[in-house]
Structure formats: C-alpha cells, structure tokens
Amino acid sequence: MKHISEVLKNNLSNFKNISESLDKKTIILKSLKKNMGDLGQHITAAYLEKNNTLIIESINSEASSRIRFEELRIKKICEQLGFVPKKIKCLVKQGY
C-alpha cells in the first residue's frame, strides 16, 4: 500500500500535464468559435491529437461540411495560436 504523500506527489505532476493540455484545447476551441463567424456557433469541440491532427466536432453534418471548406482560414487561426496542424478532420458530435 502506498503512502498518501507518494500518491499526492505523483498525481500532482500528472495534474500539471492535464491542466496544460486542457488549456491548449480551450484556447483552440475559443479561438475557432470567435474567429469563424457564423460557423463558430456550430463547433462543439476542437482539439489537437498527438499526431498533429486538428479534430473539429460540430452539431450536424451540414455544419461539418461547411467547416471543411474553411481549411485555409482555420490554419491561419491556428498559426496565430502557435501551431499549424498537419491535417484537419471534421466530425459530427454524436448525441445531437
């Protein structure tokens, strides 16, 4: 059985990594929602995967296909944030 100080020490270092990842995901989503005009309201999630693929989830397939046509605009927004995704995938959020 581990001592509580060991558990806290290990979990706090993981918490920092999770927090940094969450901050990056939040910045991407907020920037896309703000800078994509009317399409921004249809974006439900946006995050960067480990293989440098930007995943953008929207509320329906119509919005998703409209977002696909904005690839250059999306890359410009990402460049302002300090990264350029290798690939952009548009998905429909399940449950809507």
Secondary structure, 3 states (H helix, E strand, C coil): CCCHHHHHHHHHHHHHHHHHHHHHHHHHHHHHHHHCHHHHHHEEEEEECCCCEEEEEECCHHHHHHHHCCHHHHHHHHHHHCCCCCEEEEEECCCC
